[in-house]
Amino acid sequence: MLSIKVLGPGCPNCKKVEMISRQALEAIGAQAEFTKVTDYNQIMQYDILSTPGLVINEKVVSSGRIPTQAEVITWIADALS
């Protein structure tokens, strides 16, 4: 199963990234296991400079910004192929 992680302290931008990711999944009819990573030490293991971060199948696809739903759909499709 697809694994999606939202990296960040739980700020409004982090919640928005999670919401966009869930909408992208619905749009293409895929399912994923969501994890919120809020622990600073765990976030640092992904080598990102700023949050929110988005990780799909252990690959960092976005950090420091809110991606569009179209971008997330592309990343999910790539991860599934």
C-alpha distances in whole Angstrom, upper triangle without the diagonal:
4,6,10,13,16,19,23,25,24,27,27,25,22,22,23,20,17,19,19,15,15,17,16,12,15,17,15,13,9,7,6,7,11,13,17,18,22,24,26,25,22,22,24,22,20,24,24,28,27,25,23,20,17,14,11,9,12,14,17,18,20,23,26,26,24,22,23,20,21,20,17,16,17,15,12,13,14,10,9,12
4,7,10,13,16,20,22,22,24,24,22,19,19,20,16,14,16,16,12,12,15,13,10,13,15,13,12,8,7,5,6,9,11,14,16,20,22,23,23,20,19,22,20,18,21,21,24,24,21,19,17,13,11,7,6,10,11,14,14,16,19,22,22,20,18,19,17,18,16,13,13,14,11,8,10,11,8,7,11
4,7,10,13,16,19,18,21,22,20,17,17,18,15,13,15,15,11,12,15,14,11,15,17,15,15,11,9,5,5,6,8,11,12,16,18,20,20,16,16,18,16,15,18,18,21,21,18,17,14,11,8,6,5,7,10,12,12,15,17,20,20,19,17,19,17,18,17,13,14,15,12,10,13,13,9,10,14
4,7,10,13,16,15,17,18,16,13,13,14,11,9,12,12,8,10,13,12,10,14,16,15,15,12,10,6,6,5,6,9,10,14,16,18,18,15,14,17,16,13,16,16,19,18,15,13,10,7,6,5,6,8,9,10,10,12,14,16,16,15,14,16,14,16,14,11,12,14,11,9,13,13,10,12,15
4,6,10,12,12,15,16,14,10,12,13,10,8,12,13,10,11,15,14,13,16,18,18,18,15,13,10,8,6,5,6,7,10,12,14,15,11,10,13,13,11,14,13,16,15,12,10,8,6,5,6,8,8,10,9,10,11,12,14,15,14,14,16,16,18,16,12,15,16,13,12,16,16,13,15,19
4,7,9,9,11,12,10,7,8,10,7,6,10,11,9,11,14,14,14,17,19,19,20,17,15,12,11,8,6,5,6,8,11,12,14,11,9,13,13,11,14,12,14,12,9,7,6,5,6,9,12,11,12,10,11,10,10,12,12,11,12,15,15,17,15,12,15,17,14,14,18,18,16,18,21
4,7,8,10,12,10,7,10,12,9,10,13,14,13,15,18,18,18,21,22,23,23,21,19,16,14,11,9,6,5,6,9,9,11,9,6,9,11,9,11,9,11,9,6,6,5,6,8,11,13,12,12,10,11,10,8,10,11,12,13,17,17,20,17,15,18,19,16,17,20,20,18,21,24
4,6,7,10,9,6,9,11,10,11,14,15,15,16,19,20,20,23,24,25,26,24,22,19,17,13,11,8,6,5,8,8,11,10,7,10,12,11,13,10,11,9,5,5,7,9,11,15,17,15,16,13,14,12,10,10,11,12,14,18,19,21,19,17,21,22,19,20,24,23,22,24,27
4,6,9,10,7,10,13,12,12,15,17,17,18,21,22,23,25,27,28,28,26,24,21,19,15,13,9,8,5,7,8,11,11,9,12,15,14,16,14,14,11,8,8,10,13,15,18,20,19,19,17,18,16,13,13,14,15,17,20,21,24,22,20,24,25,23,23,27,27,25,28,31
4,7,8,6,6,10,10,10,12,15,15,16,18,20,20,22,24,26,26,24,22,19,18,14,12,8,9,7,10,11,15,14,12,15,17,17,18,16,16,13,10,9,11,13,15,18,20,19,20,18,18,16,14,14,14,14,16,19,19,23,21,19,22,24,22,22,26,26,25,27,30
4,5,5,6,9,10,11,13,14,16,17,19,20,22,23,25,27,27,26,24,22,20,17,15,11,12,10,13,13,17,17,14,17,19,18,19,16,16,12,9,8,12,14,17,20,23,21,22,19,19,16,14,12,12,12,15,18,19,22,21,19,23,25,23,23,27,27,26,28,31
4,5,5,6,9,10,10,12,14,15,16,18,20,21,22,25,26,25,23,22,21,17,16,13,14,13,16,17,20,20,17,20,22,21,21,18,18,14,11,9,13,14,18,20,23,23,23,20,19,16,15,13,12,11,14,16,17,20,19,18,21,23,22,22,26,27,26,28,31
4,5,5,6,9,10,10,12,14,15,16,18,20,21,23,24,23,22,20,20,16,16,13,14,13,16,16,20,19,15,18,20,18,19,16,15,12,8,6,10,11,15,18,21,20,20,17,16,13,11,9,8,7,10,12,14,17,16,15,18,20,19,20,23,24,23,25,28
4,5,5,6,9,10,11,12,14,15,17,19,20,22,23,21,20,17,16,13,12,9,10,10,13,14,17,15,13,16,18,16,17,14,15,11,8,5,8,9,12,15,18,17,17,15,14,12,10,10,9,8,11,13,14,17,16,14,17,19,18,18,22,22,21,23,26
4,5,5,6,9,10,11,12,14,15,17,18,20,21,20,18,17,16,12,12,10,12,12,15,17,20,18,16,19,21,19,20,18,18,15,11,9,11,11,14,16,19,19,19,17,17,14,14,13,12,10,12,14,14,17,17,15,17,20,18,18,22,23,22,23,27
4,5,5,6,8,10,10,12,14,15,16,19,20,19,18,17,17,14,14,12,15,15,18,19,22,20,18,21,22,20,21,18,19,15,12,9,11,11,15,16,20,20,19,17,16,13,13,13,10,7,9,10,11,14,14,12,15,18,17,17,20,22,21,23,26
4,5,5,6,9,10,10,12,14,15,17,18,17,16,15,15,12,12,11,13,14,17,18,20,18,15,18,19,17,18,15,16,14,10,7,8,8,11,12,16,16,16,13,12,10,10,11,9,6,7,9,9,12,11,9,12,15,13,14,17,18,17,19,22
4,6,5,6,9,10,11,12,14,16,16,15,14,12,12,8,9,9,11,13,16,18,20,18,16,19,20,17,19,17,19,16,12,10,10,8,11,12,15,16,16,14,13,12,13,14,12,10,10,11,11,14,13,10,13,16,14,13,17,18,17,18,22
4,5,5,6,9,10,11,12,15,15,15,14,13,14,11,13,12,15,16,20,21,24,21,19,23,23,21,23,20,22,19,15,12,13,12,14,15,18,19,19,17,16,15,16,16,14,11,11,11,9,13,14,11,13,16,15,14,17,19,19,20,23
4,5,5,6,9,10,10,13,14,14,14,13,15,12,14,14,17,18,22,23,25,22,20,23,24,21,22,20,21,18,15,12,13,11,13,13,17,18,18,16,14,13,14,15,12,9,8,7,6,9,10,8,9,13,12,12,15,17,17,18,21
4,5,5,6,9,10,11,12,11,11,10,11,9,12,12,15,17,20,21,23,20,18,21,21,18,21,19,21,18,15,12,12,9,11,10,13,15,15,14,12,12,14,15,13,10,9,9,7,10,10,6,8,11,10,9,12,14,13,14,17
4,5,5,6,9,10,10,9,9,9,10,9,12,13,16,18,22,23,25,22,20,24,24,21,24,22,24,21,18,15,15,12,13,12,15,17,17,17,15,15,17,19,17,13,13,12,9,12,13,9,10,13,13,11,14,16,15,15,19
4,5,5,6,9,10,10,11,12,14,13,16,16,19,21,25,26,28,25,23,27,27,24,26,24,26,23,20,17,17,14,16,15,18,20,20,19,17,16,19,20,17,14,12,11,7,10,12,9,9,13,13,12,14,17,16,16,19
4,5,5,7,8,9,10,11,14,13,16,17,20,22,25,26,28,25,23,26,26,23,25,23,25,23,20,17,16,13,14,13,15,18,17,17,14,15,17,19,17,13,11,9,6,7,9,6,5,9,10,8,10,13,13,13,16
4,5,6,6,5,6,8,11,11,14,16,19,22,25,27,28,25,23,26,25,23,25,24,26,24,21,18,17,14,14,12,14,17,17,17,15,16,19,21,19,16,14,13,9,11,12,8,7,10,11,8,9,13,12,11,14
4,5,5,6,8,10,13,13,17,19,22,24,28,29,31,28,26,29,29,26,29,27,29,27,24,21,20,17,18,16,18,21,21,21,19,20,22,24,22,18,16,14,11,12,14,11,10,13,14,11,12,16,15,14,17
4,6,8,11,13,16,16,20,21,24,26,30,31,33,30,28,31,30,27,29,27,30,28,25,22,21,18,19,17,19,22,21,21,19,19,22,24,21,18,15,13,9,10,12,11,8,11,13,11,11,15,15,14,17
4,6,9,12,15,16,20,22,24,27,30,32,33,29,28,31,30,27,29,27,30,28,26,23,21,18,18,15,17,20,20,20,18,19,23,25,23,19,17,15,11,11,13,11,7,10,12,9,8,12,13,11,13
4,7,10,14,15,19,21,24,27,30,32,33,30,28,31,30,27,30,29,32,30,27,24,23,19,19,16,17,21,21,22,20,22,25,27,25,22,19,17,14,14,16,13,10,13,14,11,11,14,14,12,14
4,7,11,12,16,19,21,25,27,29,30,26,25,28,27,24,27,26,29,28,25,22,20,17,16,13,14,17,18,19,18,20,23,25,23,21,18,17,14,14,15,12,10,12,12,9,9,12,11,9,12
4,7,9,13,16,19,22,25,27,28,24,23,26,25,23,26,25,28,27,24,21,20,16,15,12,13,16,17,19,18,20,22,25,23,21,19,19,15,17,17,13,12,15,14,10,12,14,12,10,14
4,6,10,13,15,19,21,23,24,20,20,23,22,19,23,22,25,24,21,19,17,13,12,9,10,13,14,16,16,17,20,22,21,19,18,18,16,17,17,13,13,15,13,10,12,14,11,11,14
4,7,10,13,16,18,21,21,18,18,21,20,18,22,21,24,23,20,18,16,13,12,10,10,12,14,16,16,18,19,22,22,20,19,20,18,20,19,15,16,18,15,12,15,17,13,13,17
4,7,10,13,15,18,19,15,15,19,18,16,20,19,22,20,17,15,13,11,10,10,11,12,14,14,15,16,17,19,19,17,17,18,16,19,18,14,15,18,15,13,16,17,15,15,19
4,6,9,12,14,15,12,12,16,15,14,17,17,19,18,15,13,12,10,10,10,11,11,14,14,15,15,16,18,18,17,18,19,18,21,19,16,18,20,17,15,19,19,16,18,21
4,6,9,12,13,11,10,14,14,13,16,15,17,15,12,11,10,10,10,12,14,13,15,14,15,15,14,16,16,15,17,19,18,21,20,17,19,21,18,17,21,21,19,21,24
4,6,8,10,7,7,10,11,11,13,13,15,13,11,10,9,10,10,13,14,12,14,13,15,14,13,15,16,16,18,20,21,23,21,18,21,22,19,19,23,22,20,22,25
4,6,9,8,7,10,12,12,14,13,15,13,10,10,11,12,13,16,18,16,17,15,17,16,14,15,16,17,19,22,22,25,23,21,24,25,22,22,26,26,23,26,29
4,6,5,6,9,10,12,14,13,15,14,12,13,13,15,15,18,19,16,18,16,19,18,16,16,19,20,22,25,26,28,26,23,26,28,24,24,28,27,25,27,30
4,5,5,6,9,10,11,11,12,11,10,12,12,15,15,19,20,17,18,16,18,17,14,15,18,19,21,25,26,28,26,24,27,28,24,25,29,28,26,28,31
4,5,5,7,9,10,11,13,13,13,15,14,16,16,19,19,16,17,16,19,18,16,17,20,22,24,27,28,30,27,25,28,29,25,26,29,28,25,28,31
4,5,5,7,10,11,13,13,12,13,12,13,12,15,16,12,14,13,17,16,15,16,19,20,22,25,25,27,25,22,25,26,22,22,26,25,22,25,27
4,5,6,7,8,10,10,9,10,8,11,10,14,15,12,13,11,14,13,11,12,15,17,18,22,23,25,22,20,23,23,20,21,24,23,21,24,26
4,5,5,7,8,10,10,12,11,13,13,16,17,13,14,12,15,14,12,13,17,19,20,24,25,27,23,22,25,25,22,23,26,24,22,26,28
4,5,8,11,13,13,14,12,13,12,15,15,11,12,11,14,15,13,15,18,20,21,25,25,27,24,22,25,24,21,22,25,23,20,24,26
4,6,9,11,11,12,9,10,9,12,12,9,9,7,11,11,10,13,15,17,18,21,22,23,20,18,21,21,17,18,21,20,17,21,23
4,7,9,11,12,10,12,11,14,15,12,11,9,12,11,10,12,15,18,18,22,23,24,21,20,23,22,19,21,23,21,20,23,25
4,6,7,9,7,10,10,14,16,13,11,8,10,9,6,8,11,14,15,19,21,22,18,18,21,21,17,20,23,21,20,23,25
4,7,10,9,12,14,17,19,17,15,12,13,11,7,7,11,14,16,20,22,23,20,20,23,23,20,22,25,24,23,26,28
4,6,7,11,13,17,19,17,16,12,13,10,6,5,8,11,14,17,20,22,19,18,22,22,19,22,25,24,23,26,28
3,5,9,11,15,18,16,15,11,12,9,6,5,7,9,12,16,18,20,17,16,20,20,18,20,23,22,21,24,27
4,7,10,13,17,15,14,11,11,8,6,5,6,7,10,13,15,17,15,14,17,18,16,17,21,21,20,23,25
4,7,10,13,12,11,7,8,5,4,6,8,9,10,13,15,17,14,12,16,16,13,15,18,18,16,20,22
4,7,10,9,8,6,6,5,6,9,9,9,9,12,12,14,11,9,13,13,10,11,15,14,13,16,18
4,6,6,5,4,6,7,9,12,13,13,12,15,15,16,13,10,13,13,10,10,14,13,11,14,16
4,5,5,7,7,9,12,15,16,15,13,15,14,15,12,9,11,11,8,7,10,10,7,10,13
4,6,8,10,13,15,19,19,19,17,19,18,18,16,13,14,14,10,9,12,10,7,9,12
4,7,9,12,13,17,18,18,17,20,19,20,17,15,16,16,12,12,15,13,10,13,15
4,6,9,11,15,16,16,15,18,18,18,15,13,15,14,10,11,13,11,9,13,14
4,6,8,11,13,13,12,15,16,17,13,12,15,14,10,12,15,13,11,15,17
4,7,11,11,11,9,12,13,13,9,9,12,10,7,10,12,11,10,14,16
4,7,7,8,7,11,12,13,10,9,13,12,10,12,15,14,14,17,19
4,6,8,9,13,15,16,13,12,16,16,13,16,19,18,17,21,23
4,7,9,13,16,17,15,15,18,18,16,19,22,21,21,24,26
4,6,10,13,14,12,12,16,16,15,17,20,20,20,23,25
4,7,9,12,10,10,14,15,14,15,18,19,19,22,24
4,7,8,6,7,10,11,10,13,15,16,16,19,20
4,5,5,6,9,10,11,12,14,16,17,19,20
4,5,5,6,9,10,10,12,14,15,16,18
4,5,5,6,9,10,11,12,14,15,17
4,5,5,6,9,10,11,12,14,16
4,5,5,6,8,10,10,12,14
4,6,5,6,9,10,10,12
4,5,5,6,9,10,11
4,5,5,6,9,10
4,5,5,6,9
4,5,5,6
4,5,5
4,6
4
